[in-house]
Amino acid sequence: MPKQSFKLGLELRKAKKKLIPSGVDAPRMDADLMLSSVLKKDRVFVLTNPEYALTRKQSKKYRRLVRRRLGREPLAYILGHTEFFSLNFFVNKNVLIPRPETELLVEQALSHCTTHSSGKLSVLDIGTGSGNIIISIASNFPKAKFSAIDSSAGALSIARRNADFHGLTDKIRFLKGDLFAPLKKLRRSKFDLIVSNPPYVALSDARTLQPEVRRYEPRQALYAGRNGLLFIKRFLSEAHLHLNPGGMLIFEIGFGQANSVKEILESERRYDSIEFVNDFNNIPRIVKARCYG
């Protein structure tokens, strides 16, 4: 008896019929990409070969992935990777999934690097997660020195894997610890640029988040106390100790936090040239501030 097979087009239609009413953002694309992953073919193949026969094993695997997505598990976790700044990054439940708006942070960092490159810059990433920020900067500005810190061993494992994938294992120093604590053991602990996408979601806003975020992404990478500013306050109170004179901070903030963050920066009396950069929705998203001493 020949092995039972399953037509690609039929499997895809069944998956989309389930996903479309489920509330996921892009049900058709998700169905296509999950099947692409199972078959190890590109999306064009999936869309143009409805008569292609899946094996029973492939069909069962695809249906398992669809069930995970119906449970609102993020597509990036299901696939095990995502794209950021035109680079591919491995991700899992230990790391925040890179967002498109964070690419603006990388753009601002690269702009700073290219206009302040008289010497060899040193760059530090606080809360590196998957390493998407520091790896994107290092890939486009390799002559700098790079370090990255995270408190999660699981996150650092993914970050190191991504650095290795992009050929940057020897270029980025990864350190485990809370905020700037790992730097105390180092002889040189000052940098020309510190970047961060810190936790900035208020605990009271948790219920407003998509199920994909609320149920699956790491809490420590999302939430920062009652008003979402707990981590940022700690970050800004210590960052000046690890910046060279004239060094720059570039970090991400949440919706409606610009005024509060400006007040915190001004109260520290360590920073000037404070600037906010708006995202695609014209919302202040990236903060830039210079340390003057």
Secondary structure as GFF3:
##gff-version 3
##sequence-region A 1 293
A	DSSP	beta_strand	5	7	.	.	.	ID=ss1
A	DSSP	alpha_helix	8	19	.	.	.	ID=ss2
A	DSSP	three_ten_helix	20	22	.	.	.	ID=ss3
A	DSSP	alpha_helix	27	39	.	.	.	ID=ss4
A	DSSP	alpha_helix	43	48	.	.	.	ID=ss5
A	DSSP	beta_strand	53	55	.	.	.	ID=ss6
A	DSSP	alpha_helix	56	70	.	.	.	ID=ss7
A	DSSP	alpha_helix	75	79	.	.	.	ID=ss8
A	DSSP	beta_strand	81	84	.	.	.	ID=ss9
A	DSSP	beta_strand	87	90	.	.	.	ID=ss10
A	DSSP	three_ten_helix	100	102	.	.	.	ID=ss11
A	DSSP	alpha_helix	103	115	.	.	.	ID=ss12
A	DSSP	beta_strand	122	126	.	.	.	ID=ss13
A	DSSP	alpha_helix	132	140	.	.	.	ID=ss14
A	DSSP	beta_strand	145	150	.	.	.	ID=ss15
A	DSSP	alpha_helix	153	165	.	.	.	ID=ss16
A	DSSP	beta_strand	172	176	.	.	.	ID=ss17
A	DSSP	three_ten_helix	181	185	.	.	.	ID=ss18
A	DSSP	beta_strand	191	196	.	.	.	ID=ss19
A	DSSP	three_ten_helix	203	208	.	.	.	ID=ss20
A	DSSP	alpha_helix	211	216	.	.	.	ID=ss21
A	DSSP	three_ten_helix	219	221	.	.	.	ID=ss22
A	DSSP	alpha_helix	230	239	.	.	.	ID=ss23
A	DSSP	three_ten_helix	240	242	.	.	.	ID=ss24
A	DSSP	beta_strand	243	252	.	.	.	ID=ss25
A	DSSP	alpha_helix	258	268	.	.	.	ID=ss26
A	DSSP	beta_strand	271	278	.	.	.	ID=ss27
A	DSSP	beta_strand	284	291	.	.	.	ID=ss28
###
